[in-house]
Amino acid sequence: MTKRKPFKTRRPICRRESIRGDAWKVIRIRRVFTLQDIADAVEADTRVVGLYIRSLCKTGVLRQTIKRRGREIGVFNTYRIAKDLGPIAPQVCADGRSYDPNGKKFIELLKEGA
């Protein structure tokens, strides 16, 4: 009797991209948005999306346009895209910098006074 080869499964054609990749696509489309807008669009937790958005703000890729104070229900900070780096999502490094895979370069942190 001949041995059969094990059945190999193929990768699914339609894979879900990372949450950050999906968030970047929505950010590029909307241009002006709130954290809740992005979290709802990519169906992710606001803490995960918020960490990514705050990291991009520190490097100047995004800019916070309206800063809300207090804990009012239904009121969120508004953000705007400052540098459209291209279709591939910027990656956040452990040291706080961002890497732009489109331009193949690092984006340094903004200075505190800037």
Protein Blocks (a to p, Z undefined) as FASTA:
>chain_A
ZZdddddddddfbdcddfklmmmmmmmmnopacfklmmmmnopafklmmmmmmmmmmnom
accfbdcedjdehiacddddfbdgbjbdcdddfkopacdfklopacddddfkZZ
